Amino acid sequence: LPAIRDYALIVVAAILQARAAEPFTSLLDFCARVPLHRNCLENLLLCGAFDLLHEHRRGALWKLDETIAMALAARAAQTAGRLDLGGVRAMRTPIAWEIEDFSPWEKFLWTWRITGVGADCHAFAYLRDSLRRYGVSPVYEALRARGGTRVTVAGMNVRPHRPPTRPASRRPERLPDAAARVPPQSAGPLLSLQTLSL
């Protein structure tokens, strides 16, 4: 949680304290016990924080306003002594099952954008087949190529060389498997391409 943008330490502490008292059983239970701004809840949903409770991210996001309204009503009823927040656990979190959920790639991108990491797998698990159609080799194959062969590899835009290395000094031994260091030309926020002469 600390890696998620827009979160103050006090918010993280409130979440951890509520979870320590009793595990969350649903998004609705979470919203009733931890009052957060809608943007914070949206980010938590988009990055997969509730995937174990609700696998349909887009459906939960689609009905988030309804969930928040139910949580607010439950907290108001609890304050007036008409409802124990434990009663919220018996209520179902609204999910829009009729709409299509995010694809695995979209889920990966949302998690990456919000947290800065991809916890489920490496991005190249999704990109390798597409890259191969464009003649991009995995690093482990490029390292096995004969001397004098030109190969194109791709890698994550993780840490650029500062100052940039000269093209002649790039060596494939420096490239970690499935991730090349950043070359001058970039093919997007996640991907960089590099052509080497071995």
C-alpha positions as CSV (number, residue, x, y, z in Angstrom):
1,L,0.0,0.0,0.0
2,P,2.7,2.6,0.7
3,A,3.7,2.5,-3.0
4,I,0.3,3.7,-4.2
5,R,0.2,7.4,-5.1
6,D,-1.9,9.9,-3.2
7,Y,-1.9,8.0,0.1
8,A,-0.8,9.6,3.3
9,L,0.7,7.5,6.0
10,I,-2.4,8.2,8.1
11,V,-4.6,6.5,5.4
12,V,-2.4,3.5,5.3
13,A,-2.4,3.3,9.1
14,A,-6.2,3.4,9.1
15,I,-6.4,0.6,6.6
16,L,-4.0,-1.6,8.5
17,Q,-5.7,-0.9,11.8
18,A,-9.1,-1.8,10.4
19,R,-7.7,-5.0,8.8
20,A,-6.0,-5.9,12.1
21,A,-9.3,-5.7,13.9
22,E,-10.9,-8.1,11.4
23,P,-10.1,-9.0,7.8
24,F,-12.1,-7.3,5.1
25,T,-14.8,-9.5,3.5
26,S,-15.7,-7.3,0.6
27,L,-15.2,-3.9,-1.0
28,L,-18.4,-2.8,0.7
29,D,-17.1,-3.9,4.1
30,F,-13.8,-2.0,3.4
31,C,-15.7,1.2,2.4
32,A,-17.9,1.0,5.5
33,R,-15.0,0.5,7.9
34,V,-12.4,2.8,6.2
35,P,-13.8,6.0,4.9
36,L,-11.6,7.1,2.0
37,H,-12.0,9.6,-0.8
38,R,-13.4,8.1,-4.0
39,N,-10.1,8.6,-5.9
40,C,-8.3,6.5,-3.4
41,L,-10.8,3.8,-3.7
42,E,-10.7,3.9,-7.4
43,N,-6.9,3.6,-7.4
44,L,-7.1,0.6,-5.0
45,L,-9.6,-1.1,-7.3
46,L,-7.6,-0.4,-10.5
47,C,-4.4,-1.7,-9.1
48,G,-6.0,-5.0,-7.9
49,A,-6.1,-4.5,-4.2
50,F,-9.6,-6.1,-4.1
51,D,-8.9,-8.9,-6.7
52,L,-9.1,-11.6,-4.0
53,L,-12.5,-10.4,-2.9
54,H,-13.9,-9.3,-6.3
55,E,-12.3,-10.6,-9.5
56,H,-14.3,-8.3,-11.7
57,R,-12.3,-5.0,-11.4
58,R,-14.2,-3.1,-14.1
59,G,-17.6,-4.3,-12.7
60,A,-16.6,-3.2,-9.2
61,L,-15.4,0.2,-10.5
62,W,-18.6,0.6,-12.5
63,K,-20.7,0.3,-9.3
64,L,-18.2,2.1,-7.0
65,D,-20.5,5.1,-6.4
66,E,-23.3,2.8,-5.4
67,T,-21.0,0.9,-3.1
68,I,-19.8,4.2,-1.5
69,A,-23.5,5.3,-1.0
70,M,-24.3,2.0,0.7
71,A,-21.2,2.3,3.0
72,L,-22.2,5.9,3.9
73,A,-25.7,4.8,4.7
74,A,-24.4,1.9,6.8
75,R,-22.0,4.2,8.8
76,A,-24.9,6.7,9.4
77,A,-27.2,3.9,10.6
78,Q,-24.4,2.6,12.8
79,T,-23.9,6.1,14.3
80,A,-27.6,6.3,15.0
81,G,-27.5,2.9,16.7
82,R,-29.7,1.3,14.1
83,L,-27.1,-1.0,12.5
84,D,-23.9,-2.7,13.6
85,L,-21.2,-2.5,10.9
86,G,-21.0,-6.2,11.2
87,G,-24.3,-6.3,9.4
88,V,-22.6,-4.9,6.3
89,R,-20.8,-8.2,5.9
90,A,-24.2,-9.8,5.1
91,M,-24.8,-7.2,2.3
92,R,-23.4,-7.9,-1.2
93,T,-21.1,-5.4,-2.9
94,P,-22.6,-4.1,-6.1
95,I,-20.8,-5.5,-9.2
96,A,-21.7,-4.8,-12.8
97,W,-21.4,-8.4,-14.1
98,E,-23.0,-7.5,-17.4
99,I,-20.0,-5.5,-18.6
100,E,-16.7,-7.0,-19.7
101,D,-13.9,-7.0,-17.2
102,F,-10.4,-5.6,-18.0
103,S,-8.2,-8.0,-20.0
104,P,-5.1,-9.4,-18.2
105,W,-2.9,-6.9,-20.1
106,E,-5.2,-4.0,-19.1
107,K,-5.1,-5.2,-15.4
108,F,-1.3,-5.3,-15.7
109,L,-1.1,-1.8,-17.1
110,W,-3.4,-0.3,-14.4
111,T,-1.4,-2.0,-11.7
112,W,1.9,-0.7,-13.2
113,R,0.6,2.8,-13.7
114,I,-0.7,3.1,-10.1
115,T,1.9,1.2,-8.1
116,G,5.0,1.4,-10.4
117,V,5.4,-2.4,-10.3
118,G,4.0,-5.5,-12.0
119,A,3.5,-8.0,-9.2
120,D,1.9,-10.8,-11.3
121,C,4.4,-11.3,-14.0
122,H,7.0,-9.5,-16.2
123,A,5.5,-7.2,-18.9
124,F,7.3,-9.3,-21.5
125,A,5.0,-12.3,-20.7
126,Y,2.4,-10.2,-22.6
127,L,4.6,-8.7,-25.2
128,R,7.0,-11.4,-26.3
129,D,4.8,-12.9,-29.1
130,S,4.1,-9.5,-30.6
131,L,7.7,-8.5,-30.4
132,R,8.8,-11.7,-32.1
133,R,6.6,-10.8,-35.1
134,Y,8.7,-7.6,-35.5
135,G,12.0,-9.4,-35.4
136,V,12.8,-8.7,-31.7
137,S,14.7,-11.5,-30.1
138,P,14.7,-12.4,-26.4
139,V,18.0,-11.5,-24.7
140,Y,18.9,-15.1,-24.1
141,E,18.6,-15.8,-27.8
142,A,20.6,-12.6,-28.8
143,L,23.4,-13.7,-26.5
144,R,23.6,-17.0,-28.4
145,A,23.8,-15.4,-31.9
146,R,27.1,-15.7,-33.9
147,G,29.6,-12.9,-33.8
148,G,28.8,-10.1,-36.4
149,T,25.1,-10.8,-36.3
150,R,22.8,-7.8,-35.9
151,V,20.0,-8.5,-33.4
152,T,17.2,-6.4,-32.0
153,V,16.3,-6.8,-28.3
154,A,13.7,-5.0,-26.2
155,G,13.6,-4.2,-22.6
156,M,11.9,-2.3,-19.8
157,N,12.5,1.4,-19.5
158,V,13.7,1.0,-15.9
159,R,17.0,2.9,-15.5
160,P,18.5,4.9,-18.3
161,H,22.3,5.2,-18.6
162,R,23.4,8.6,-17.2
163,P,25.3,9.8,-19.1
164,P,24.1,7.9,-22.1
165,T,26.5,5.2,-23.3
166,R,27.9,5.4,-26.8
167,P,26.3,2.9,-29.3
168,A,29.6,1.2,-29.9
169,S,30.2,0.5,-26.2
170,R,26.9,-1.3,-25.7
171,R,27.5,-4.9,-24.9
172,P,24.8,-7.6,-24.8
173,E,26.3,-9.1,-21.6
174,R,25.0,-6.1,-19.7
175,L,21.4,-6.9,-20.7
176,P,19.4,-8.8,-18.1
177,D,17.2,-11.6,-19.4
178,A,13.9,-10.1,-20.7
179,A,14.9,-6.5,-20.0
180,A,17.4,-4.4,-21.9
181,R,18.8,-1.1,-20.6
182,V,17.2,2.0,-22.1
183,P,18.5,2.8,-25.6
184,P,18.1,6.2,-27.4
185,Q,14.9,5.3,-29.2
186,S,11.9,4.3,-27.2
187,A,8.8,2.4,-28.2
188,G,6.6,3.6,-25.4
189,P,6.6,4.0,-21.6
190,L,7.2,0.4,-20.9
191,L,9.3,-0.7,-23.9
192,S,12.6,0.2,-25.4
193,L,14.2,-1.3,-28.5
194,Q,17.9,-1.7,-29.1
195,T,19.8,-3.1,-32.1
196,L,23.2,-4.6,-31.4
197,S,26.0,-5.9,-33.5
198,L,27.5,-8.9,-31.8
